[in-house]
Amino acid sequence: MTKRSLKKPMMVLRSKKPAIIKDGVITSSGIGEPSVYHALVVIFLEFFAWGLLTMPVINVLNQTFPDHTFLMNGLVMGIKGILSFLSAPLIGALSDVWGRKFFLLITVFFTCAPIPLMSINSWWFFAMISISGVFAVTFSVVFAYVADVTTVEDRSRAYGLVSATFAASLVISPALGAYLNDKYSEPLIVALATAIAVLDVFFILVAVPESLPEKVRPSSWGAPISWEQADPFAALRKVGLDQTILMQCVTVLLSYLPEAGQYSCIFVYLKLKMHFSSVDVSIFIAVVGILSILAQVVLGDLMKVLGAKRTIIIGLLFEMLQLLWYGFGSQTWMMWAAGILASLASITYPAISAFVSIHSNPDQQGVVQGMVTGMRGLCNGLGPAMFGVIFYVFHVDLNDDHNGVAASLNGHSAAGSAIGGSALGSLDGSKFVRNETLHGLGGSHHIIEDEYSQLMPGPPFVFGALMVICAIAVAAFIPEAPSDNIRRPSGEKKRLSVDVDYEYERGRKVAGPLSPLMHQDSAQL
């Protein structure tokens, strides 16, 4: 069988045989041929399970950390993101030795392991979410699986299907979870999400065939893994070798850092700060997801008309505007307007990936895309932590005592005050910022909010908008002509070319042209 025949999409790569474990490797062929659709089912089930918990998790987060909700949200997501960034290259390298199916199994299992703890112990629930970041790299393994069963020409479309499937899982599941939470109870949703996660694990065990042919694996399952393969900073260290690539990576850093922070907290922010109901947040997720799909459908035509560089700048302008609207907006309609702008801004990263691909030589594609992907992975850890700390510094937190005082001073009934002082009822109570009580001349009480909270309800979003402005300035000076080769010794050039081909053949460190419409972890917190 030729190498090319191994790369034909949807082609049988193994003969069917019962599931066995040999030398620590799952060698089952599963059901049918290894195909993109096996990967799509795995992604859909995993994020559908977490999507069901979108609203309940916000409630539990508020109950567990009432005084530091946004700070703890940022820390939990930040630790998870950093651990994922550090472990992703190692897991990718190990999947080249032990096979994709084994690592699909453990990444899905450990990513979903915290779900049942939500009804048992909330502290352990959030601790496990943070720790699960070590294995929360399902997307990386899925992209490698897809690369095994597709040609280079078909891979872009397949990656797009993976991203669209992820978005589709979040269009329906948060609304369904909110409905079940209102109609029945939180334990029921946790049980349903756990059952779906178990179904996903069972599907991988029984139905997913191994995509990595045995002939391209090392001869032994204990084959050594080089430090360069497992080093998460390996690609980033090459950033400064070329000025154009450096400017592209700086643009990604300045634009994706606030985007990652935003996606880690926006649902919490809408409900706890902007007083969205569970249904409103669910509809918001669905609308933004659908509009993002539409925006990326026309991305190709937009790039043909305006060019990749101008498309990037337009996407950055939309991102800046939506961050400013999130930061300064205090009305519900402003949040919806910002959400529409966010869907339009979703073209930014795909446009950057396309720009990098167009303006890099064929033997540099894997290396350059690895740099951009590595920069983005680093932002997934730093962005949420940055937003959480800024929320904390500006005192944008929940304080039940102040909420109860605010309710009573505004003439609420005793029952209303009791509800406003509770963890769940306070979601629709008064503003969640530090308040001061003043006595007027007539003995009446007035609530005076800190001046910054009146002008700027969401400080991290404003800070993020300033970073995007810097990204626009950098992007404006990126040369439109193709970049020169990355300077390297002649002996290293041949080795890098082999590594790049290996990355393309195995799907490691290659970013798809369509990024996920919402951050992969956005449904979790």
Beta strands, then each sheet from edge to edge (+ up, - down):
strand 1: 21-22
strand 2: 25-26
strand 3: 435-439
strand 4: 445-449
sheet 1: 1+ 2-
sheet 2: 3+ 4-
end
